[in-house]
């Protein structure tokens, strides 16, 4: 069954965009039809997919404001096997526009409705904040994938995010569910990682994905080449981990 999955965490630097890009590539490598929606004004998911965010004729901003359709804006000629609805810094302007729109929280959902049937999975890379763009993503999504590092502040931020997910579920999108919690930049050699890891397993149980994404220099290098790590260094530990993650999500979510 086709699904829309939002990758979100209001804390920056947790590997959210990196995970969105590499999960998209890994799912596409397993013959899934994938659309990656870059809903972050930083445009990192677009850049990591080989798109010049400064040279865009149209972006997700135009789609959200009703000035272009998703079909007109999706970029398909890529060095990767998935499609991208790209963004850049112009998307910052959408925040104010959406707040004053009559149905500002449903703009993305409406836009994706016309192309959703063409894909097995739509991944949305959210901004690192709980703003109207994130609300749009959660209103459109079936599930939420939460990347986080095993560090002290991650737990506090996770609690706030889960509260927001519950609020969206009660007020806008009753079908929204947590698809999984993904541990990124994982280093089991440190005592802090092991301690936070135990707390996550005790508290979240089956919501915690079995796959972990290790700290890996190839994962960090890949975006500068405009490629997912699965293409840049396909035999690296990071690349292998994202392929395992894709298989776990396919089983878990019946993608």
NORNOR-V184849 format. One record per residue. N is the residue number from 0. RES is the residue in one small letter. SS is DSSP state (~ for helix, > for strand, _ for the rest). PHI is phi in radians with two decimals (NA if undefined). Layout:
# NORNOR-V184849
N_RES_SS_PHI ; N_RES_SS_PHI
This chain:
# NORNOR-V184849
0_x___NA ; 1_x___-1.15 ; 2_x_>_-2.46 ; 3_x_>_-1.90 ; 4_x_>_-2.16 ; 5_x_>_-1.67 ; 6_x_>_-1.68 ; 7_x___-2.55 ; 8_x___-2.92 ; 9_x___-1.22 ; 10_x___-1.54 ; 11_x___-1.36 ; 12_x___1.29 ; 13_x___-1.80 ; 14_x___1.52 ; 15_x_~_-1.16 ; 16_x_~_-1.14 ; 17_x_~_-1.04 ; 18_x_~_-1.20 ; 19_x_~_-1.07 ; 20_x_~_-1.13 ; 21_x_~_-1.32 ; 22_x_~_-1.22 ; 23_x_~_-1.02 ; 24_x_~_-1.13 ; 25_x_~_-1.20 ; 26_x_~_-1.16 ; 27_x_~_-1.11 ; 28_x_~_-1.16 ; 29_x___-1.81 ; 30_x___1.19 ; 31_x___-1.63 ; 32_x___-1.47 ; 33_x_>_-2.15 ; 34_x_>_-2.03 ; 35_x_>_-1.83 ; 36_x_>_-1.72 ; 37_x_>_-1.60 ; 38_x___-1.85 ; 39_x___-1.87 ; 40_x___-0.99 ; 41_x___-1.21 ; 42_x___1.19 ; 43_x_~_-1.17 ; 44_x_~_-1.16 ; 45_x_~_-1.15 ; 46_x_~_-1.08 ; 47_x_~_-1.19 ; 48_x___-1.77 ; 49_x___1.52 ; 50_x___-1.78 ; 51_x___-1.38 ; 52_x_~_-1.16 ; 53_x_~_-1.44 ; 54_x_~_-1.86 ; 55_x___-1.31 ; 56_x___-1.37 ; 57_x___-2.37 ; 58_x___-2.44 ; 59_x_~_-1.07 ; 60_x_~_-1.03 ; 61_x_~_-1.07 ; 62_x_~_-1.19 ; 63_x_~_-1.10 ; 64_x___-1.56 ; 65_x___1.31 ; 66_x___-1.66 ; 67_x___-2.76 ; 68_x___-1.59 ; 69_x_~_-1.07 ; 70_x_~_-1.06 ; 71_x_~_-1.28 ; 72_x_~_-1.80 ; 73_x___-1.04 ; 74_x_>_-1.72 ; 75_x___-1.99 ; 76_x___-1.49 ; 77_x___-2.20 ; 78_x___-1.38 ; 79_x___-2.08 ; 80_x___-1.77 ; 81_x___-2.12 ; 82_x_>_-1.61 ; 83_x_>_-2.34 ; 84_x_>_-1.73 ; 85_x___-1.46 ; 86_x___-2.50 ; 87_x___-2.68 ; 88_x_~_-1.06 ; 89_x_~_-1.07 ; 90_x_~_-1.09 ; 91_x_~_-0.99 ; 92_x_~_-1.17 ; 93_x_~_-1.19 ; 94_x_~_-1.02 ; 95_x_~_-1.20 ; 96_x_~_-1.06 ; 97_x_~_-1.21 ; 98_x_~_-1.12 ; 99_x_~_-1.75 ; 100_x___-1.29 ; 101_x___-1.07 ; 102_x___-2.18 ; 103_x_~_-1.08 ; 104_x_~_-1.41 ; 105_x_~_-1.94 ; 106_x_~_-1.05 ; 107_x_~_-1.22 ; 108_x_~_-1.02 ; 109_x_~_-1.11 ; 110_x_~_-1.15 ; 111_x_~_-1.33 ; 112_x_~_-1.00 ; 113_x___-1.36 ; 114_x___-2.11 ; 115_x_~_-0.98 ; 116_x_~_-1.17 ; 117_x_~_-1.46 ; 118_x___-2.24 ; 119_x___-1.49 ; 120_x_>_-2.63 ; 121_x_>_-2.00 ; 122_x_>_-1.83 ; 123_x_>_-1.98 ; 124_x_>_-1.55 ; 125_x___-1.52 ; 126_x___-1.23 ; 127_x___-1.41 ; 128_x___-2.86 ; 129_x___-1.70 ; 130_x___-2.03 ; 131_x_~_-1.16 ; 132_x_~_-1.16 ; 133_x_~_-1.13 ; 134_x_~_-1.05 ; 135_x_~_-1.04 ; 136_x_~_-1.12 ; 137_x_~_-1.22 ; 138_x_~_-1.22 ; 139_x_~_-1.55 ; 140_x___-1.49 ; 141_x___-1.56 ; 142_x_>_-2.49 ; 143_x_>_-2.13 ; 144_x_>_-1.88 ; 145_x_>_-1.97 ; 146_x_>_-1.42 ; 147_x_>_-2.68 ; 148_x_>_-1.59 ; 149_x___-1.45 ; 150_x___-2.44 ; 151_x_~_-1.01 ; 152_x_~_-1.20 ; 153_x_~_-1.08 ; 154_x_~_-1.16 ; 155_x_~_-1.12 ; 156_x_~_-1.15 ; 157_x_~_-1.12 ; 158_x_~_-1.06 ; 159_x_~_-1.13 ; 160_x_~_-1.16 ; 161_x_~_-1.13 ; 162_x_~_-1.11 ; 163_x_~_-1.14 ; 164_x_~_-1.01 ; 165_x_~_-1.15 ; 166_x_~_-1.13 ; 167_x_~_-1.11 ; 168_x_~_-1.09 ; 169_x_~_-1.35 ; 170_x_~_-1.84 ; 171_x___-2.20 ; 172_x___-2.31 ; 173_x___-1.15 ; 174_x___-1.56 ; 175_x___-1.20 ; 176_x_>_-2.49 ; 177_x_>_-1.42 ; 178_x_>_-1.35 ; 179_x_>_2.87 ; 180_x_>_-1.96 ; 181_x_>_-1.90 ; 182_x_>_-1.48 ; 183_x_>_-1.96 ; 184_x_>_0.83 ; 185_x_>_-1.46 ; 186_x___-2.37 ; 187_x___-1.22 ; 188_x___-1.30 ; 189_x___-1.56 ; 190_x_~_-1.17 ; 191_x_~_-1.11 ; 192_x_~_-1.02 ; 193_x_~_-1.12 ; 194_x_~_-1.18 ; 195_x_~_-1.17 ; 196_x_~_-1.01 ; 197_x_~_-1.12 ; 198_x_~_-1.09 ; 199_x_~_-1.11 ; 200_x_~_-1.14 ; 201_x_~_-1.16 ; 202_x_~_-1.53 ; 203_x_~_-1.79 ; 204_x_~_0.96 ; 205_x_~_-1.20 ; 206_x_~_-1.21 ; 207_x_>_-1.41 ; 208_x_>_-1.16 ; 209_x_>_-1.23 ; 210_x_>_-1.24 ; 211_x_>_-2.10 ; 212_x_>_-1.80 ; 213_x_>_-1.35 ; 214_x___-1.12 ; 215_x___-2.68 ; 216_x_~_-1.11 ; 217_x_~_-1.16 ; 218_x_~_-1.10 ; 219_x_~_-1.23 ; 220_x_~_-1.35 ; 221_x_~_-0.95 ; 222_x_~_-1.03 ; 223_x_~_-1.19 ; 224_x_~_-1.76 ; 225_x___1.16 ; 226_x___-2.38 ; 227_x___-1.16 ; 228_x_~_-1.13 ; 229_x_~_-1.15 ; 230_x_~_-1.81 ; 231_x_~_-1.22 ; 232_x___-2.57 ; 233_x___-1.10 ; 234_x___-1.75 ; 235_x___-1.27 ; 236_x_~_-1.09 ; 237_x_~_-1.14 ; 238_x_~_-1.07 ; 239_x_~_-1.09 ; 240_x_~_-1.12 ; 241_x_~_-1.21 ; 242_x_~_-1.18 ; 243_x_~_-1.13 ; 244_x_~_-1.04 ; 245_x_~_-1.04 ; 246_x_~_-1.16 ; 247_x_~_-1.13 ; 248_x_~_-1.22 ; 249_x_~_-1.06 ; 250_x_~_-1.22 ; 251_x_~_-1.18 ; 252_x_~_-1.87 ; 253_x___0.96 ; 254_x___-1.33
